[in-house]
Amino acid sequence: MTGSGPGRTDILRRDLARFLKTCGFGVEELRTKIDIVRSEFADTHGYDPVEHAETWLTTPDSVLDEADPPLRVEDLGRDVAGIRLTCAVTADVYRVRDLLVARRDVRVIEARDYIKRAGPDGYRGLCLVVEVPVASTGRVRTVYVEVQIRTGVMESWESVATRLRTEFDGHVPREMLDELRAAAESARDLDLRIGALQRHVEEQSEADRDAPPA
């Protein structure tokens, strides 16, 4: 009597788990580089441009639930692992982006700016896809990590928008979609006003530093 070996789904789940574990290492590598960027910025400007950082990693079961067969690990998209950074003002979103892109050990292979040109439902934010080499015993594997950079206002809008998409299974009623777009414009106006206040604070701080001692 011969025992039955693991089925195709079990083998795929095992391969997914290994691959996603490597992606998790890539997220941690990139998180360290971002922490360095934040620290260097704080040393120069006196504050941390990132108010909150959060990582995510897709699970094997989630991939299997959403994917259409036949699925191969190498066919997975670039959004299975990522880091979400929340800044106080839009200017800091771009500052963090520029500092990250300028690093020699970070290779950005895709960048989408939804701040200058919002998504169809009003979504705003920056999205980068970064290539991260992960060294293990005997080999180096390249994984992709998605980096989302938004303001707190953009983050609040996206949180509500995500709940609506989930509630209506991706088919948000037209009247709610129109309201969502209107809310996105109001959020943009609020970001602009907060940004103007922040610039005033920065200009005043610079003037105080340059002022001759009394």
C-alpha positions in Angstrom: 0.0 0.0 0.0 1.4 3.4 -1.0 0.8 6.6 0.9 -0.5 9.6 -1.0 2.0 12.5 -1.2 1.2 16.1 -0.9 -1.4 17.5 -3.4 -0.7 20.3 -5.8 -2.4 22.9 -3.6 -0.3 21.8 -0.6 2.9 22.1 -2.6 1.8 25.5 -3.9 1.0 26.7 -0.4 4.4 25.6 0.8 6.2 27.4 -2.1 4.1 30.5 -1.4 5.0 30.4 2.3 8.7 30.3 1.4 8.4 33.0 -1.1 6.4 35.3 1.1 8.8 34.7 4.0 11.6 36.0 1.7 9.4 39.0 0.8 9.0 39.7 4.6 12.8 39.8 4.9 12.8 42.3 2.0 10.3 44.5 3.9 12.5 44.5 7.0 15.5 45.4 4.9 13.7 48.3 3.4 12.2 49.4 6.7 15.8 49.7 8.1 16.8 51.9 5.1 13.7 54.1 5.7 14.5 54.4 9.4 18.0 55.7 8.4 16.4 58.3 6.0 14.1 59.4 8.8 16.9 59.7 11.3 19.1 61.7 9.0 16.3 64.0 8.1 15.5 64.5 11.8 19.2 65.4 12.5 19.1 68.0 9.8 15.6 69.5 10.2 14.7 68.8 13.8 11.7 66.6 13.3 10.8 63.1 11.9 9.0 63.5 8.5 7.1 60.2 9.0 4.5 60.1 11.7 3.6 56.5 11.3 5.0 53.4 9.5 3.2 50.2 9.0 4.2 47.0 7.1 2.1 44.4 5.5 2.6 40.9 4.0 0.0 38.9 2.2 -0.6 35.4 3.5 -0.5 32.2 1.3 -4.2 31.5 1.9 -5.1 35.1 0.8 -3.1 34.6 -2.4 -4.8 31.2 -3.1 -8.3 32.7 -2.4 -7.9 35.6 -4.8 -5.8 34.0 -7.6 -7.1 32.4 -10.7 -5.7 28.9 -11.5 -3.2 27.9 -12.7 -1.1 29.9 -10.3 2.7 30.1 -10.2 4.7 31.8 -7.5 6.8 33.7 -10.1 3.5 35.2 -11.5 2.7 37.0 -8.3 2.3 40.8 -8.5 4.4 43.4 -6.9 1.9 44.3 -4.1 2.2 41.2 -1.9 4.5 43.0 0.6 4.8 46.6 1.5 5.3 49.6 3.8 2.8 52.4 4.4 4.3 55.7 5.5 2.1 58.5 6.9 3.4 62.1 6.9 1.9 65.2 8.4 2.0 67.3 5.2 2.3 66.8 1.5 5.7 68.4 1.3 7.1 65.7 3.6 5.6 63.0 1.4 7.7 64.2 -1.5 10.8 64.8 0.8 10.7 61.2 2.0 10.2 60.0 -1.6 13.2 62.0 -2.8 15.5 60.9 0.0 14.5 57.3 -0.5 15.0 57.4 -4.3 18.4 59.1 -3.8 19.8 56.2 -1.9 22.3 54.1 -3.8 21.1 50.9 -2.2 17.5 51.4 -3.2 16.3 50.8 -6.7 12.8 52.2 -7.6 11.4 50.4 -10.6 8.0 52.0 -10.6 6.5 55.2 -9.3 3.0 56.5 -9.5 2.0 60.0 -8.3 -1.7 60.1 -7.4 -1.3 63.4 -5.5 -0.8 65.5 -8.6 -3.3 63.4 -10.5 -5.9 61.6 -8.3 -7.2 58.1 -9.0 -10.7 57.7 -10.5 -12.4 57.6 -7.1 -10.4 60.5 -5.7 -7.5 58.5 -4.2 -4.4 60.5 -3.5 -0.9 59.3 -2.5 2.5 58.2 -3.8 3.1 54.6 -4.7 6.6 53.2 -5.3 7.7 49.7 -6.1 11.2 49.1 -4.8 13.5 46.2 -5.7 15.2 44.7 -2.6 17.9 42.0 -2.7 17.6 39.5 0.0 20.7 37.4 0.8 20.3 33.9 2.1 22.7 30.9 2.3 24.2 30.4 -1.1 22.0 32.8 -3.1 20.6 36.3 -3.4 16.9 36.7 -4.3 15.4 39.9 -5.5 11.9 40.7 -4.2 9.6 43.7 -4.7 8.2 45.9 -2.0 5.5 48.4 -2.4 5.9 51.7 -0.6 2.8 53.9 -0.1 3.4 57.4 1.2 0.4 59.5 2.2 -0.6 62.3 4.6 -2.8 61.6 7.6 -5.7 63.2 5.7 -5.2 61.0 2.7 -4.9 58.0 5.0 -8.2 58.8 6.7 -10.0 59.2 3.3 -8.5 55.9 2.1 -9.6 54.1 5.3 -13.2 55.0 4.6 -13.0 54.3 0.9 -11.6 50.8 1.6 -14.5 50.1 3.9 -17.0 51.2 1.3 -15.3 49.0 -1.4 -15.4 46.1 1.0 -19.0 46.7 2.0 -20.2 46.8 -1.6 -17.8 44.2 -3.0 -16.0 46.7 -5.2 -19.2 48.1 -6.7 -19.8 51.3 -4.7 -23.2 53.0 -5.6 -22.9 56.0 -7.9 -24.2 58.5 -5.3 -21.7 57.3 -2.7 -18.9 57.3 -5.3 -19.7 60.9 -6.1 -19.6 61.8 -2.4 -16.3 60.0 -2.1 -14.8 62.1 -4.8 -16.2 65.3 -3.2 -14.7 64.2 0.1 -11.3 63.7 -1.6 -11.4 67.2 -2.9 -12.2 68.5 0.6 -9.3 66.4 1.9 -7.0 67.9 -0.7 -8.0 71.5 0.4 -7.4 70.6 4.0 -3.9 69.2 3.1 -3.1 72.4 1.3 -4.1 74.6 4.3 -2.1 72.4 6.7 0.8 72.5 4.3 0.7 76.3 4.3 0.7 76.4 8.1 3.7 74.1 8.1 5.6 76.3 5.7 4.9 79.3 7.9 6.4 77.4 10.9 9.4 76.4 8.9 10.0 79.9 7.6 9.6 81.4 11.1 12.0 78.8 12.6 14.6 79.7 9.9 14.2 83.4 10.6 14.7 82.8 14.3 17.9 80.9 13.6 19.3 83.6 11.3 18.4 86.4 13.6 21.4 88.1 15.4 21.6 87.5 19.1 19.9 90.2 21.2 
